[in-house]
C-alpha cells in the first residue's frame, strides 16, 4: 500500500466513496464529509465521521470498504451540490464527476483532488 496519501490528510472536505453490493446490486454511493483522521500508521487506520442515516454510511457498514477523495481548493463547486445535496439512494452521483475505480471496484474522484 502506498502510504504517501496519508501525509495529505488535514482539516478540509472529503468525498467518501462506497458501493452497495447487496440490495441495490452494485450501486455506487458517495457523500461529502469534513472529518477524516489518521489514527495509526502501522497498521494503516483512519477514522471517518459520517451521518448514521446516510446511505453511504450503510454501504460502508455492510461492506467495510470505502475510498476517501481529498478535495482541493480547485474542486468545482458542482461537486458539493452533487455529493452534498442528493442521496445516492436515487442519484448516481459518480456519473456527474470525473472518477476512477480502485482495484476492488470502489469509486474515487480524479478531478479537484490532492
C-alpha positions in Angstrom: 0.0 0.0 0.0 1.3 3.5 -0.9 1.1 5.4 2.4 2.1 8.8 0.9 -1.6 9.8 0.7 -1.7 9.8 4.5 0.5 12.8 4.5 -2.2 14.9 2.7 -4.9 14.3 5.3 -5.6 17.5 7.1 -8.7 19.6 8.0 -10.7 20.0 4.9 -13.5 18.5 2.9 -13.6 15.0 1.6 -15.8 12.7 -0.6 -16.3 9.2 0.7 -16.9 6.6 -2.0 -18.6 3.3 -1.4 -20.5 0.5 -3.2 -23.8 -1.1 -2.2 -23.1 -4.8 -3.0 -26.4 -6.0 -1.7 -29.9 -4.7 -2.0 -29.3 -2.4 -5.0 -26.9 -4.7 -6.8 -23.7 -2.7 -7.1 -24.9 0.9 -6.9 -22.2 3.4 -6.1 -22.6 5.8 -3.2 -20.8 8.9 -2.0 -21.1 11.9 0.3 -19.1 14.9 1.5 -17.6 14.7 4.9 -15.4 17.1 6.9 -13.7 14.6 9.3 -11.1 12.2 8.2 -8.3 11.4 10.7 -5.2 9.1 10.6 -5.5 7.0 13.7 -2.4 4.8 13.3 0.3 4.4 10.7 1.0 0.7 11.3 -1.4 -0.8 10.6 -2.8 2.0 8.5 -6.0 3.0 10.2 -8.2 6.1 9.6 -11.3 7.3 11.2 -14.1 9.0 9.3 -17.3 10.6 10.6 -20.5 10.3 8.6 -24.1 10.7 9.5 -25.6 7.4 10.7 -28.7 7.8 8.5 -26.6 8.5 5.4 -27.0 5.9 2.6 -23.2 5.9 2.1 -22.8 5.0 5.8 -25.0 2.0 5.3 -22.9 0.8 2.3 -19.7 1.2 4.3 -21.1 -0.7 7.3 -22.3 -3.6 5.1 -19.0 -4.0 3.1 -16.4 -2.5 5.4 -14.9 -0.7 2.4 -14.7 2.9 1.2 -12.5 5.4 -0.5 -11.5 8.9 0.5 -11.0 11.7 -2.0 -9.3 14.7 -0.5 -10.8 17.8 -2.1 -8.5 20.6 -3.2 -9.2 24.3 -3.4 -9.6 23.7 -7.1 -12.6 21.5 -6.8 -15.6 22.6 -8.9 -18.5 23.9 -6.8 -20.8 21.5 -8.5 -19.2 18.6 -6.6 -20.6 20.0 -3.4 -24.1 20.1 -4.9 -23.8 16.5 -6.3 -22.4 14.9 -3.2 -23.9 17.1 -0.5 -27.5 17.7 -1.5 -28.6 14.4 -3.1 -29.0 10.9 -1.8 -27.1 8.0 -3.5 -30.3 6.0 -2.9 -31.8 7.7 -6.0 -28.9 9.5 -7.7 -25.8 8.1 -9.5 -23.5 10.8 -8.1 -20.4 9.5 -9.7 -21.9 9.7 -13.2 -21.7 13.5 -12.8 -18.0 13.8 -12.0 -14.6 12.6 -13.3 -13.8 9.4 -11.4 -12.0 6.1 -11.5 -12.1 2.8 -9.6 -9.8 1.1 -7.2 -8.8 -2.5 -8.0 -11.6 -3.7 -5.8 -14.2 -1.6 -7.7 -14.7 1.4 -5.3 -15.1 4.8 -6.9 -13.0 7.9 -6.2 -12.7 11.4 -7.7 -9.9 12.2 -10.1 -10.6 15.9 -10.6 -10.3 18.6 -8.0 -8.4 16.4 -5.5 -5.0 16.4 -3.9 
